[in-house]
Amino acid sequence: PACLLLPKPPPNPPEKEKSLIIGSCVFHWLRGGGEKKEKLKITVEELISGTIYQTHTDNNGFYSIPNVSPGIYILKSIQFLYQEVTVDHEPLMRLFIVSPGKVFYLGGFVVEADTAD
């Protein structure tokens, strides 16, 4: 059975009535193999206010976004730099709701990229 380790929450607890979004992401290359986990730029947007939150994954592909206001969010994009080209991926599963004072696990995304495209 596979096991997924969750990242440690940030050292400071979320502000009152704020929430924490956590998740993971990895890009797999279809041709030639290999993967990229670190320094992936994660962008989420709260749909009502239009507030944008951004963060980067750590060396293991985990990320956290602390002190997020409750609301309806969309995962806008996952980006990274590959051989001086910005790779921008818009996930299919994108809409989620964050409740006040909670930790929301957005999930683990695996993106398969073809370097020929």
C-alpha positions as CSV (number, residue, x, y, z in Angstrom):
1,P,0.0,0.0,0.0
2,A,1.2,3.5,-0.8
3,C,1.7,6.0,2.0
4,L,1.5,9.8,1.6
5,L,3.3,11.9,4.3
6,L,1.8,15.3,5.0
7,P,4.0,18.3,5.5
8,K,4.5,19.8,9.0
9,P,2.2,22.8,9.5
10,P,4.0,26.2,9.7
11,P,5.5,27.0,13.2
12,N,2.9,29.8,13.8
13,P,-0.7,28.7,14.2
14,P,-3.2,30.4,11.9
15,E,-4.8,33.7,12.9
16,K,-8.2,33.4,14.6
17,E,-10.9,32.5,12.1
18,K,-8.2,32.0,9.4
19,S,-7.4,28.6,7.8
20,L,-4.5,26.7,6.5
21,I,-4.3,25.1,3.0
22,I,-1.8,22.2,2.5
23,G,-1.1,19.9,-0.3
24,S,1.6,18.4,-2.6
25,C,2.5,18.4,-6.2
26,V,4.9,16.6,-8.6
27,F,5.5,16.9,-12.3
28,H,6.5,13.6,-14.1
29,W,8.1,13.6,-17.5
30,L,6.5,11.2,-20.0
31,R,9.5,11.1,-22.2
32,G,12.9,10.3,-20.6
33,G,11.5,9.9,-17.1
34,G,12.3,12.1,-14.2
35,E,10.3,14.4,-12.0
36,K,10.2,17.9,-10.4
37,K,8.9,18.5,-6.9
38,E,10.7,21.5,-5.6
39,K,10.0,25.2,-6.3
40,L,6.6,24.6,-8.0
41,K,4.6,27.8,-7.8
42,I,1.0,27.2,-6.5
43,T,-1.6,29.9,-7.1
44,V,-5.1,29.9,-5.6
45,E,-7.8,32.6,-5.8
46,E,-10.8,33.3,-3.5
47,L,-13.6,33.7,-6.0
48,I,-15.7,36.3,-4.2
49,S,-13.0,38.8,-3.2
50,G,-10.5,37.9,-5.9
51,T,-7.7,37.6,-3.3
52,I,-4.7,35.7,-4.7
53,Y,-2.5,33.5,-2.6
54,Q,0.8,32.1,-3.9
55,T,3.4,29.8,-2.4
56,H,6.1,27.3,-3.6
57,T,6.6,23.7,-2.9
58,D,9.5,22.5,-0.8
59,N,12.1,19.9,-1.9
60,N,9.6,17.1,-1.3
61,G,6.7,18.7,-3.2
62,F,4.7,19.9,-0.2
63,Y,3.3,23.3,0.2
64,S,1.2,25.3,2.8
65,I,-0.7,28.5,2.6
66,P,-1.3,29.9,6.1
67,N,-3.8,32.5,7.3
68,V,-6.3,32.0,4.4
69,S,-9.7,33.6,4.8
70,P,-12.8,31.3,4.6
71,G,-14.4,31.2,1.2
72,I,-14.8,29.5,-2.1
73,Y,-11.4,29.0,-3.9
74,I,-10.1,27.9,-7.2
75,L,-6.7,26.3,-7.8
76,K,-5.6,28.6,-10.7
77,S,-2.3,27.2,-11.7
78,I,0.9,25.3,-10.9
79,Q,4.0,26.8,-12.6
80,F,7.7,26.2,-12.7
81,L,10.7,27.0,-14.8
82,Y,12.1,24.2,-17.1
83,Q,15.1,25.0,-19.2
84,E,14.3,28.7,-19.2
85,V,10.7,28.1,-20.2
86,T,7.8,28.7,-17.8
87,V,5.6,25.6,-17.6
88,D,2.0,26.6,-16.6
89,H,-0.5,23.9,-15.7
90,E,-4.2,24.5,-14.9
91,P,-5.6,21.5,-13.0
92,L,-9.0,20.0,-13.8
93,M,-10.1,19.7,-10.1
94,R,-10.1,23.3,-9.2
95,L,-13.0,24.5,-7.0
96,F,-12.9,24.0,-3.2
97,I,-14.3,25.5,0.0
98,V,-12.3,26.6,3.0
99,S,-14.0,26.8,6.4
100,P,-12.9,29.2,9.2
101,G,-10.2,27.9,11.6
102,K,-9.7,24.6,9.7
103,V,-6.8,22.9,7.9
104,F,-7.8,22.1,4.3
105,Y,-5.9,19.4,2.5
106,L,-6.1,20.2,-1.2
107,G,-4.7,16.8,-2.1
108,G,-1.7,15.5,-4.0
109,F,-1.4,16.5,-7.7
110,V,0.6,14.5,-10.1
111,V,1.0,16.2,-13.4
112,E,2.4,14.3,-16.4
113,A,4.2,16.5,-18.8
114,D,5.5,15.7,-22.3
115,T,8.7,17.7,-23.0
116,A,8.0,17.4,-26.7
117,D,4.9,19.8,-26.4
